[in-house]
Amino acid sequence: MTSTLNGPQTTGRQYRNLSEPRYTVRTDANAAITVRDGTTLLADVHRPDSDGRFPALLAASPYPRQMQDFGAPAGFIEAGATAFWVPRGYTHVIANLRGTCGSGGTFTLFDAQERRDLYDVVEWIAQQDWCDGNVGMIGISYFAMSQLEAAVERPPHLKAIFPLAVTADLYEGASHHGLLSSSFVTPFLAMTGLTSERSDKLWRSRPVDLARRVLNSPRIHKKFETSNGESALAMLRQLLRLPHNPHPWDELWLDAAVRHPHRDEWWQKRNLLPLLKEIDIPVYLGCDWENVPLHLPSTFAAWNALSDNACVRMGMLGKFGLTWPWESMHLEALAWYDHWLKGRDTGILDGPPIRYFLPGANEWRTAESWPPAAAPHRELALCADGDLREDEGQPGSREFMVLGSGLGRVKPSAIDPPSMLTWTGIPVSEVLDVVGDIELRLVASATAIDTAWMVTLQDVAPDGQTTDVTAGWLRASLREVDEAGSRPGAPALPCTNPQGIPVGQDVVYRIPLVPNARRFKKGHRIRLVLTSDDQEPSVPAIMGFRHAAVGASSLNTVRSSSRLLLPVLG
């Protein structure tokens, strides 16, 4: 295993009294854990080669536990680096959820059964003779989600968690305000099904072990330090070509994509946000700014839902802040767990609770609250001439077209309206720090009873190089706003009860873009892209995540009275 970890290791601070590597690693493979209904789950227990008792870090997910040290830039290697934790005096327990990779029962996808299982696993760990009774949890993505699942059940021996890149509400991860995140949901369930069926005969085979040695060699390992979410998604798509048992994976896909297109009881059973108030242990949240279509929105939703918790911290990372295999932020997590599980004074609680990297400025900032208090909104008009500026100028409109399938059109015509629109601002005269909640108040009409609004905010450099900053989505029929559920001053929260739009009439839509942070440097321009179908490769899609089309053909007209609301520091 390589000794050099990829990715940023702290939020810019120096820590003290951190555990030093002292131990070698002893592994107990396929430890059996019997949960309350008699089902047996399997875990690999990696612990210090010593007779002492140590705090434990649980990493639990449906992904192969046997592959978490494989070293590949694959989106399911997210449990953290065993070779980092165990030598520093932690037991690293990597467990498979029920119905996956040899664990008994049927996988149920982020529901109450899964939460009860995780409670039992935490308490099983605390009772082992190699554990000192202090248990934390580790890992990103689904491993982070399982941390919140366990914490809301309040097992007595769970003392702190560190859920980076978390989704607390499964519906918001799978459907962006009514638009199915199809390029993620489909390959995710296929990949989980494929890997769950494979046994130790494959995962612990000689060829896999040889590949593990190669991938973890320092020269090869270094190449993965810029493997981002898009590369992980590409790997998932490749796995779609392999066959797998349809049960329960295809049933879960039908539930998520077909049977429950809008939030209902099925989704609500998989929504932890109302339960987060039950968590009273320390929580360290965080994500990378690029993770717009998956975990970034829920990071801030979880932050708000944990407002009554006495100890919540948050660290927001820049580009390549979370890469695969996941090894970033290990020093930050060590400072966290040395404090909460070993009682060391590491400095992890010093200073404001929020630390965030500001892309463009390329420096760390701090904040007492999210969003930062000194970031009032500045309004920019979507002008009829394609400019993005404070002065609307002559009122007018622009139009674009979205085509449903089966129209029989061979190729676009020269007279066709475009399939997307852009509005571009003038070069900024001073640096502009945009940090916080962003919203598009769109005034538009459509010739169909439903359509999609897909928005991307971009940073355009003087040489024309374009960087996607953040995005927002809204199915037009879900335009009604949940004013009661929205935080004061925050972007609107669309409701989940569909209502056909009045054909040909202007409607005001409040479209929340995913909160973000960006310095627009002097000479750079702000650009807004709007479309109703992002399946075309020419349409921007952050991390390569695209959506199932609404399916209706429509001519969509956008009025210059539309406004982009940007939170500007200072």
Salt bridges, closest charged atoms under 4 A:
ASP28 OD2 - ARG47 NE 2.80
ASP37 OD2 - ARG98 NH2 2.97
ASP44 OD1 - ARG65 NE 3.31
ASP44 OD2 - ARG204 NH2 2.88
ASP49 OD1 - ARG26 NH2 2.71
ASP69 OD1 - ARG212 NE 2.91
ASP117 OD2 - ARG98 NE 2.61
ASP120 OD1 - ARG36 NH2 2.92
GLU123 OE1 - HIS157 ND1 2.73
GLU153 OE2 - ARG115 NE 3.73
ASP169 OD2 - ARG263 NH2 2.77
GLU172 OE2 - ARG263 NH2 3.37
GLU197 OE1 - ARG198 NH1 3.60
ASP200 OD2 - ARG204 NE 3.05
ASP209 OD1 - ARG212 NH1 3.33
ASP209 OD2 - ARG213 NE 3.31
GLU225 OE1 - LYS222 NZ 3.11
ASP250 OD1 - HIS244 NE2 3.43
GLU251 OE2 - HIS247 ND1 2.94
ASP255 OD1 - ARG259 NH1 3.09
ASP255 OD1 - HIS260 NE2 3.64
ASP264 OD2 - HIS260 ND1 2.55
GLU265 OE2 - LYS269 NZ 4.00
GLU278 OE1 - ARG154 NH1 3.88
ASP280 OD2 - ARG154 NH2 2.56
GLU290 OE2 - LYS319 NZ 3.50
GLU327 OE1 - HIS221 NE2 2.91
ASP345 OD1 - ARG16 NH2 3.05
ASP350 OD2 - ARG16 NH2 3.35
GLU363 OE2 - ARG365 NE 2.83
ASP385 OD2 - ARG389 NH1 3.22
ASP387 OD2 - ARG389 NH1 2.81
GLU390 OE2 - ARG378 NE 3.85
GLU392 OE1 - ARG563 NH2 2.90
ASP416 OD2 - ARG409 NH2 2.92
ASP433 OD2 - ARG365 NH2 3.32
ASP433 OD1 - ARG519 NE 2.73
ASP437 OD2 - ARG487 NH2 2.87
GLU439 OE2 - ARG441 NE 2.78
GLU439 OE2 - ARG510 NE 2.93
ASP450 OD2 - ARG475 NE 2.72
ASP459 OD2 - ARG518 NE 3.04
ASP459 OD1 - HIS524 ND1 2.78
GLU483 OE2 - ARG510 NH1 3.38
ASP506 OD2 - ARG559 NE 3.06
ASP534 OD2 - HIS547 ND1 2.69
